[in-house]
Amino acid sequence: MLSTFGAIWIKFASVIMSFIMSFGTTFGIFVPANTTAPEDYLDSNIKNVIYLIGDGMGFNHLEKAKNERNIELIMDTFEFKGESMTRSFTNAVTDSAAGGTALATGVRTYNGAIGVYPMDSLDVFSHPKNLTELCLESGKMTGVITTDETSGATPASFSAHSSDRGNTEDITEDQLTSDIDLIWGAQNGVATKENAEANGFTYITTSAEMLALKEGSRSFAQFTNALWTLTPSDINTPNLEMMTMKAIDLLDDTDEGFFLMIEGAHIDKHSHSNEDANMTEALQEFDETIEYVLNYAKADGETLVVITADHETGAIVANDDGTYSFTSGSHSAANVPVLVYGSEVLIQNGEVLNNYEIPIRIAYILGFTEEEFPFEVVA
């Protein structure tokens, strides 16, 4: 527990830093994110957004998977292809928490932070709104699914606000007390049947329970085995493609549309350990999920599909013999892909964006204004 003096000091420091943040915005120390007018991106044909994040997925991850598995990738068929620069507020190399926050809120924060301003980490005054919250307020159905634990950094960035990605209890409480329609991933030891049901969620742990869900229900999944494999690890456990298929089926039943974030977390996890076969399998399964999403979007005609990554992991390089190798077990500052289907305005071929610009443009495509989704400060 903080002492009384410590609590007062933290609050005072937050006040000072928030003032500095405001002063910096006014006088140009920080760069306003919304440098383009919202009306330049409005696309009245778009009702739904499916946002796919390949955690740790750089350009050479795609090449390595194609080379070693002798496959073509659906990702390569997307018409609009650009890049994202992935730094955080504090570091040239971001982590998944700051990277996820930028992709969810349009605000860069410090490494380790989940959905908070870098100068107001304790949320004394406010926190940035994420795309999930924005879409909920507009009446859309929403979902967050991942192969990671539900409180992992990327799903947390779209469903919670915390000064530290390690605050599993706080993140899970934010998720359980939210109005999100479905949050699915691996168990984290904190979410339980009791606290999920107390907050209006149906608690599920198996594929059969997932498939039995009816439209109009809200659900919180805590699956117990690997979710990233091409073939489900057992009969009780879905993979990412199966979760995606059912999630879309549950969410696409309203006139207002839906927002769904899908994370393939194990591209990153297996890149940290330089496990070639597992990484390329996780990436291929992510791509098969994308194939289902793309086919849905083409048939639907009102869905924006955006694919990107929070950062690159493993510093994969091309060798002289045409192969690709890991050179690190950590994140790198390499740019990552941004691939788009469904809109001609989010990115142009070859365009390089800052990571925080992606959710800004998504919001504007959906018709939201600067007043409804204010992106205050980035660096």
Buried (B, 14 or more C-beta within 10 A) or exposed (E): EEEEEEEEEBEEBBEEBBEEBBEBBEEEEBEEBBEEEBEEBBBEEBBBBBBBBBBBBBBBBBBBBBBBBEBEBBBEEBEBBBBBBBBBBBBEBBBBBBBBBBBBBBBBBBBBBBBBBBBBBBBBEEBBBBBBBBBBEBEBBBBBBBBBBBBBBBBBBBBBBBBBBBBBBBBBBBBBEBEBBBBBBBBBEBBBBEBBEEBEBBBBBBBEBBEEBEEEBBBBBBBEBBBBBEEBBEEBBBBBBBBBBBBBEBBBEBEEBBBBBBBBBBBBBBBBEBBBEBBBBBBBBBBBBBBBBBEBBEEBEBBBBBBBBBBBBBBBBBEEEEEBBBEBEEBBBBBBBBBBBBBEBBBEEEBEBBBBBBBBBBBBBBBBBBEBBBBBBBB
